[in-house]
Amino acid sequence: MQFRQYANNCKTRWFDRDDPSGNGDYEDLVNLRKAYPDQICNNPTACEVETTSGISQSTSGDNITECSVTAGSVCANKDQQDGKCEDYKIRFTCPESFCSCKTRWFDRDDPSGKSDSEDLVSLQKEYPEQICSNPIACEVETISGVSVGSSGDNISECSIFTGFTCVNADQEDGNCEDYKIRFICPESFYF
């Protein structure tokens, strides 16, 4: 999931689901939830809208017909002097309990071949902007949820600099379990 956490509030990432073609730019909550499941809290406490170039909605010159935590943002082309809305994005403020500075679990490799390698560089390339560049910790468990310490595999460590690797040749039975990894990031990180 993609969130960021501040001292006293929690904000989602910016969402830009629609373009101002057709009838307008509709960043409505119903369709945003469909396009981005589990990325917007059930009860947002506030929302912010700005153009995709970073100009706030209030200074864009457009007449936004709706912006609310229950509906999202609607800019209708017919309500604009020039007949066309800017392209907008929206983000929501959520209760603190919704934010987490932990990434989601990643499982990009299987224990086939020589190892199960969930290395940080490959994960950051495969999942851009979903893992901070400077994790402060990492957690590893099998894909079935067993902690690495209880798996029975001989593992060196989980490194915030490199990620995690289980080498098949280091195991008594010659095979690693299939592992997943997640990272703990600084609170200032934008997921």
Secondary structure, 3 states (H helix, E strand, C coil): CCEEECCCCEEECCECCCCCCCCEEEEEHHHHHHHCCCCCCCCCCEEEEEECCCCEHHHCCCCCCEEECCCEEEEEHHHCCCCCCCCEEEEEEECHHHCCCECCCECCCCCCCCEEEEEHHHHHHHCCCCCCCCCCEEEEEECCCCEHHHCCCCCCCCECCCEEEEEHHHCCCCCCCCEEEEEECCCCCCC
